[in-house]
Amino acid sequence: MWHDGVSRTVYDTILVPTDGSETSVRAGREAFRLARTLGATVHVLFVIDESASSFLLSGDTMSDVLDELRSRGEDALDATVAEAESVDVVTEMVRGVKVADAITEYADANDIDLVVMGTRGRHGVDLLLGSTTERVLARIDRPTLVVGAGA
């Protein structure tokens, strides 16, 4: 109970960044379980990675790569939201050159109370450069729950 007499749950808004990997879908399941218990809203976010690595590893045009990333994002959002059942869900797709920065900026802009992320996502160049989850943890100033691959 807050000092003004208005009761409020600790986590009214939960953010789940997803890339469509099984680990991010598991993080979504955990977020939805928490949201059902707390009566919270879950924001499911896909970041279209506009970093040079997304384009350098492809022989396609920039437009084709962006179309593919958008399609992958829609699939990732759908896969994660499929677990929502009776939870209020907001889905969002944003563009960003640095995925971790886009996630933290979204959390700040939407006054997110808790971030729930998987320990690892899809493989590729990100595996060589370090995980997005580690980068988010280094930047974010709000509670973050990290869900392991075997959770």
N, C-alpha and C positions, 0 to 999 in steps of 0.2 A: 504494500500500500504506500502510495506517495504521500508526502506531507500535506498536499492539498485535499486529501481524502479520496482521490480518484484512484481506483485500483487499475493496475496495468501489468501485463506480463513482462517479463524481463526481455523477451525477444518477440517483438511484434512483426518484424520484417527479417526474413532470412534470404541470403543470396547464395545461389548455387551456380558458379561458373561451370559450363559444360563444354566438352569438345566431342562428345559422343562416345568416348571410351567407356569400357565397362566400369572402370574406377569412378568416373564422373557420374555415371548413372547410379552407382552405389551411394555416392555422396548425396545424390538427389533423393534416393530412398530414405536415407537418414534424415535429411532436411524435412521431407514430407511427414515422417514419423513424429519428429519434434513439433512441426507445425500443427498436426492434428491434436497433439497433447496441449499445446499452448494457445491454439486459436490464432496462429500467426499466418501471415501471407508470405509465400515463397516467390522470389524473383529468380527466374532461370535465365542465365545470360550466356550468349555465345559471342565471342569476339572474332571478327573477321581479321585475321592476321595480315596486315598490309606491309609487313617488314620485307626487306629485299629478299630474304631467304625464301619466302613464299613464291616469288616470281623467278628467282635464279634457278631453282630446281625443276622448273617446268619449261618445256619448249613451246608452250601455248602463248597466245597473246595475253596481255594484261586483262582485257575484258573477259576472255575465256577463263582465266584463273579466278577472277573475282566472281564470275558466275558459278564456278565449281565450289568456291569457298562459301558462297551464299547457300547453295544447295546442301553442302555438308552441314552448314549451320542449321538449316531447317530440319534436317534429319536428326541432328544432335538434340535440338530443342524438343522435337517430337518424342525421341527415345526417352528423354529425361522426364518430360511431362506425363508420359504414359503411366508413370508410377504415382501420380498425384492423388488419385481417388477423390476424396472430398475436401481437398485443400484449395484455398484461393491462390491462384497462380498468375503471375505476370511474366510474360516472355519478352525478351528483348535481344536484338542482334545489333551490335555496335561495331564500328571499324576502329582499328588501332594499329599503330606501328609497333608498340610494345604492349603485349597482351596483359602482362601483370599491371601495368599502369592503367590500362583501360578498365580492368576489374576494380582496382582501388578507387579510381575516379567515379565509376558507377556507384560503388558502395557509398562514397561520400555524397554524391549528388542525390541519392535516393534515401539517405538517412537509414542505411541498413544497420540492423542491430547485431547480426551474426552472419558470418560467412562460413559455408560448409563446402569443402573442396576435397577432391581425391588426391592421393599422394603422387600419382603420376597419370599422365594422359597418353595421347597418341605419341608414337615415336617419330624420330626424324632428326632434323637439325637441333630441335629443342633439347634432345637428349645430350647432344654435345655441348650445348651452351649452358645447361643447368635448367632445373625445372621451374615452370611457371609458379607452382605452389610455393617453392622456396622464395621466389622473388616477391610474391604477394605477401608472404609472412614477414619479409624484411621491410615492407613499405606500409602495411596497413595498421591502423590504430584502433581496431575494434576486435572483439573476440572472434577467433577463427577455429573451427573444428576441422581437423584433417582426418579423412577416412581412408584407411589402408586398402590395398588391392584385395585382400582376403576378407574384408569386413562383411 
